[in-house]
Amino acid sequence: MSKQYETVFIMTPVLSDDQMRETVGKFENFLKENGGTMVHQENWGLRKLAYPINKKTTGFYHLFEYTADNGDLVQKLEVEFIRDERVLRFLTVSLDKYAIAYAEKRRKEGFGKKKKKKEETVNEQ
């Protein structure tokens, strides 16, 4: 039975857009080649870090949601993150049924986007 995972990783801010896309593509291909299935991915862009990492105060955030048949794929992916000097930090979480439902809801409604308020018209009498 396959489990669903979510990995967020932070890349160094000195990368160009092409280098960032190349890095993301490398990890995406690694997942596919090792039997993982990509469910969803999001580019969160350049964000400020909570604390400096390697004298960097910002980083490019990226999210992968994927399924894997066993935990070996997750371990292999994390080894690849450690080996790549462009990755500052990463975090992988195994999703339960509630987290999967929340992730689907977040994808449909949009994460971090402000909802537009409906303007009510008031008829004055």
C-alpha positions in Angstrom: 0.0 0.0 0.0 1.4 3.4 -0.9 1.6 6.2 1.5 1.4 9.9 0.7 4.2 12.3 1.8 4.8 16.0 1.7 8.3 17.5 1.5 9.1 21.2 1.7 12.7 22.2 0.8 14.5 25.5 0.9 17.0 26.3 -1.8 19.7 29.0 -1.5 18.7 32.4 -2.7 21.7 32.9 -4.9 20.2 30.7 -7.6 18.9 32.1 -10.8 15.4 31.1 -12.0 16.8 28.6 -14.4 19.0 27.0 -11.7 16.1 26.9 -9.4 13.9 25.1 -12.0 16.8 22.8 -12.8 17.1 21.8 -9.1 13.4 21.2 -8.7 13.4 19.1 -11.9 16.3 17.1 -10.6 14.4 16.0 -7.5 11.1 15.6 -9.4 12.9 13.2 -11.8 14.5 11.4 -8.9 11.1 10.7 -7.4 9.7 9.4 -10.7 12.7 7.2 -11.4 12.5 5.6 -8.0 8.8 4.7 -8.2 7.2 7.7 -6.6 4.2 9.5 -8.1 3.9 13.2 -7.9 0.5 14.3 -6.6 1.1 18.1 -6.5 3.8 20.6 -6.3 3.9 24.3 -5.5 6.6 27.0 -5.8 6.3 29.3 -2.8 9.0 31.6 -4.1 11.6 33.6 -2.3 10.7 34.0 1.4 12.4 35.3 4.5 13.9 32.7 6.8 13.0 32.6 10.5 16.7 32.5 11.3 19.9 32.8 9.2 21.1 29.5 7.6 24.7 29.6 6.2 24.6 33.4 6.5 21.5 33.5 4.2 18.4 35.3 5.4 16.1 34.3 2.5 15.5 31.1 0.4 13.4 29.7 -2.4 10.7 27.4 -0.9 9.2 24.5 -2.9 6.6 21.9 -1.9 6.3 18.3 -3.2 3.3 16.1 -2.5 3.9 12.5 -3.6 3.1 8.9 -3.0 5.6 6.1 -2.5 5.2 2.4 -1.9 7.8 2.3 0.8 9.8 4.5 3.1 13.1 3.7 1.2 12.2 6.3 -1.4 11.9 9.0 1.3 15.3 8.1 2.7 16.9 8.1 -0.7 15.3 11.5 -1.5 16.6 13.0 1.8 20.1 11.7 1.0 19.9 13.5 -2.3 18.8 16.7 -0.5 21.8 16.4 1.9 24.2 15.9 -1.0 23.0 18.9 -3.0 24.7 22.1 -1.8 21.8 24.2 -3.3 19.4 22.9 -0.7 19.6 24.7 2.7 16.9 22.7 4.6 14.1 20.2 4.0 11.3 18.5 5.9 9.3 15.4 5.0 6.0 14.5 6.6 3.9 11.4 6.2 0.3 12.4 5.6 -2.6 10.7 7.3 -6.2 10.8 5.9 -7.0 14.1 7.6 -3.9 15.8 6.2 -4.6 14.4 2.8 -8.1 15.9 2.9 -6.8 19.2 4.1 -4.2 19.3 1.3 -6.9 18.6 -1.3 -9.0 21.4 0.2 -6.0 23.8 0.2 -5.3 23.1 -3.4 -8.9 23.8 -4.5 -9.3 27.0 -2.4 -5.8 28.3 -2.9 -3.3 28.6 -0.1 -2.3 32.0 1.2 -4.7 33.9 -1.1 -6.9 36.4 0.4 -10.6 35.8 -0.2 -12.6 38.6 -1.7 -15.4 39.9 0.4 -18.7 40.2 -1.2 -19.9 43.8 -1.1 -23.3 44.1 0.2 -25.5 46.8 -1.1 -27.6 48.5 1.4 -30.8 50.1 0.1 -31.6 53.2 2.1 -35.2 54.0 2.4 
